[in-house]
Every structure is written in C-alpha cells, then in structure tokens.
C-alpha cells in the first residue's frame, strides 16, 4: 500500500467518524427529548385534573368568601406547579447541555489527535494538536 492509498483510507475514515459522532448526538438528543416530553405530559395531565376538579370545588362553596378562597387556592397551586415544572425542565436542559458540551470537547480532541496522526503519516509533517483527550471524559489544551 502506498502513501496515497493510506491517505485515501484515512480520509475515508474521517467522514465515517463524523457521522458516527453525529448519530451518537442524535440518539442522545432523542433520549433527552423523550424524557422531557414524558415529564411534560405528566405535568399537563396533573394540571388538567386540577382544572377539571375546579367546578366541583366551586359548587361546594356556601359564600362568596369561600369562592374567593377556592379561586385563590387554585391559582396559588397552579403558580407553584408551573414554577416547579419550569425549574425542573430548566435543570434537565442545563444538564443535557453540559453533558453534550463535555462529550463534544472529548470527541473534538480525539478527532484532532487522529487528524494530526494522519497528517504526520501522509506528509511526514508533525501536526500540532491543540486539544488532548483524557481518560476522565474531559479534554485539555495540549
């Protein structure tokens, strides 16, 4: 095999590696999205149950003050539920983003290392790779 054959083989491997990484991100994104959708569906179901129960609660009221109390309680609970749900979904999104960035940094370092080796093998020129993948799932500047 000649140096040209080596470079063709290596250059063919890079698109494959990029597609593989993209598929991993896509699969992870779909898992995260499915999890979020499940949480959202559960939240909406709970809030609909609260909404449906409201007319019965109002029908039991004996005075205008009780009606005001029932409405106040309903809106207080709704505000608490929506606030808790928003916080929960924000935390999920933040964690997913942090995980994705961490994985992207490591994969970028791995691709940079592989590219540097391929350049060196095909041209004889030592490439400088700015990132180095570490075994702890992080990337550091070389």
DRENTI-574865 format. One line per field, with one value per residue (C-alpha): residue in three letters; y, x, z. Coordinates in steps of 0.001 Angstrom, whole numbers, plus 500000, padded with zeros to 6 digits. Example, Ala and Ser with C-alpha at 12.3 -4.5 7.8 and 13.67 -1.06 7.14 Angstrom:
<sites>
r	c(ALA  SER)
Y	c(495500  498940)
X	c(512300  513670)
Z	c(507800  507140)
</sites>
This chain:
<sites>
r	c(UNK  UNK  UNK  UNK  UNK  UNK  UNK  UNK  UNK  UNK  UNK  UNK  UNK  UNK  UNK  UNK  UNK  UNK  UNK  UNK  UNK  UNK  UNK  UNK  UNK  UNK  UNK  UNK  UNK  UNK  UNK  UNK  UNK  UNK  UNK  UNK  UNK  UNK  UNK  UNK  UNK  UNK  UNK  UNK  UNK  UNK  UNK  UNK  UNK  UNK  UNK  UNK  UNK  UNK  UNK  UNK  UNK  UNK  UNK  UNK  UNK  UNK  UNK  UNK  UNK  UNK  UNK  UNK  UNK  UNK  UNK  UNK  UNK  UNK  UNK  UNK  UNK  UNK  UNK  UNK  UNK  UNK  UNK  UNK  UNK  UNK  UNK  UNK  UNK  UNK  UNK  UNK  UNK  UNK  UNK  UNK  UNK  UNK  UNK  UNK  UNK  UNK  UNK  UNK  UNK  UNK  UNK  UNK  UNK  UNK  UNK  UNK  UNK  UNK  UNK  UNK  UNK  UNK  UNK  UNK  UNK  UNK  UNK  UNK  UNK  UNK  UNK  UNK  UNK  UNK  UNK  UNK  UNK  UNK  UNK  UNK  UNK  UNK  UNK  UNK  UNK  UNK)
Y	c(500000  503407  506653  507791  504666  505317  508892  507767  505177  507699  510406  507923  507144  510792  511246  507909  509077  512379  510598  508201  511116  512898  509746  509477  513086  512461  509378  511185  514171  511902  510196  513556  514875  511763  512109  515783  515021  512375  514822  517488  515087  514094  517742  518657  515655  516725  520311  519189  517093  520230  522231  519583  519436  523192  523396  520773  522700  525922  524194  523255  526883  528397  532040  534491  534390  530635  531156  533674  531246  528369  530543  531896  528369  527190  529965  529642  525905  526496  529061  526674  523797  525840  527289  523867  522412  525259  524833  521080  521394  524093  521843  518950  521174  522548  519063  517826  520818  520366  516662  517429  520075  517758  514941  517303  518545  514992  513945  517084  516272  512687  513840  516436  513748  511361  514134  515079  511469  511130  514326  513123  509684  511008  514076  513440  516821  516765  518414  520417  519328  521944  519511  516255  513746  512455  509182  511015  512266  515715  517485  519702  522053  520257)
X	c(500000  501346  501218  498448  496431  496980  495749  492663  491866  492332  490381  487532  487553  487085  483596  482611  483825  481983  478763  479179  479584  476576  474470  475510  474455  471184  470415  471246  469153  466190  466504  466622  463701  461631  462352  461337  458172  457203  457720  455736  452846  452719  452680  449898  447839  448170  447185  444180  442999  443219  441275  438556  438132  437629  433865  433048  435045  433250  429850  430518  431064  428437  429532  431317  434316  434610  434564  437387  439355  438868  439988  442957  443998  443626  445837  448392  448709  448888  451665  453598  453165  454222  457204  458375  457920  459851  462708  462774  462805  465485  467688  467189  468084  471149  472401  471828  473697  476619  476852  476761  479483  481684  481261  481879  485117  486423  485365  486913  490162  490053  489394  492193  494610  493585  493845  497300  498456  497023  498760  502028  501718  500815  503067  505761  504971  504287  500934  500235  497009  495679  493433  494222  491544  491811  490512  488297  485970  487500  489639  492568  494753  497936)
Z	c(500000  499045  500991  498633  499439  503171  502851  500919  503588  506396  504617  504106  507839  508891  507370  508908  512328  511968  511002  513923  516352  514847  515233  518879  519494  517657  519745  522987  521941  521187  524589  526353  524319  525030  528751  528689  526741  529300  532133  530290  529545  533205  534262  531820  532931  536572  535774  533701  536655  538825  536228  535942  539722  539976  539123  541778  544359  543422  543586  547212  548236  550548  550420  548162  550516  550026  546240  546575  548782  546304  543374  545348  546332  542718  541321  544131  543441  539681  540148  542398  539925  536888  538751  539937  536451  534815  537304  536739  532948  533102  535237  532804  529863  531602  532463  528915  527514  529912  529041  525320  525569  527629  525075  522165  523739  524149  520659  519158  520948  519678  516112  516382  517566  514773  512191  513445  513192  509683  508567  510025  508413  504970  504808  507371  508923  512654  513260  516372  518076  520488  522384  524111  525136  528686  530090  532618  529879  529577  527023  527850  525894  524901)
</sites>
